[in-house]
Amino acid sequence: ILVRYMSDPLKGGNDDALETMISKGISLPPMTISTLMRSLTTPTALLLIAQTLPNTVPWGVLSTHLHDLLATDFRLSLPQATSLIAFFGIGGAIGGIFGGILGARIYAKNRGHLPLFMGCTLASSAILLKALLDLDFHQAAGMETAFPLLIVAGSLAAVNGANIRVVFINLTSPESRGGSI
């Protein structure tokens, strides 16, 4: 139904630079590997990728390995370890939504503050996860502290994912954004 009755908006139709190109009859390059490589020639984009790639893997596998760590090394039961990881995931969902909203507000006020915001939240999340590993889970206070700690840590860890595309889009030229995202 969508294909039949809906039409795609003009590619880049809301971007002033692309509107000018399109009005002059200049066609946009197709999304190819060479388009992606051209967008990576910006030194700041390369720096962003160099900073982002190493930290995406640890956050992506954290849930699996943290569960194993809690169950094996800290000798928590599987339901206890699973409930702790669930709270980290709940925090991640909260951080993805509100981190994106807050990031958009920060970006609207000052573009330069968004990367600072992202760095501070990521560092804070790592500090909170380190504090989690210092808890004594065999005392009630340790478990009671772990739940809110994981919600906040998950919320702070998810802020980068909600905002990284905005930063990357602003580092690439308008005509190569589609291939670089």
Buried (B, 14 or more C-beta within 10 A) or exposed (E): EEEEEEEEEEEBEEBEEBBEBBEEEEEBEEBEEEBBEBBBEBEEBEEBEEEBEEEEEEBEEBBEEBBEBBBEEBEBEEEBBBBBBBBBBBBBEBBBEBBBEBBBEBBEEEEEEBBEBBEEBBEBBBEBBEEBEEBEBEEEEBBEBBBEBBBBBBBBBBBBBBBBEBBBBBBBEBBBBBBBE
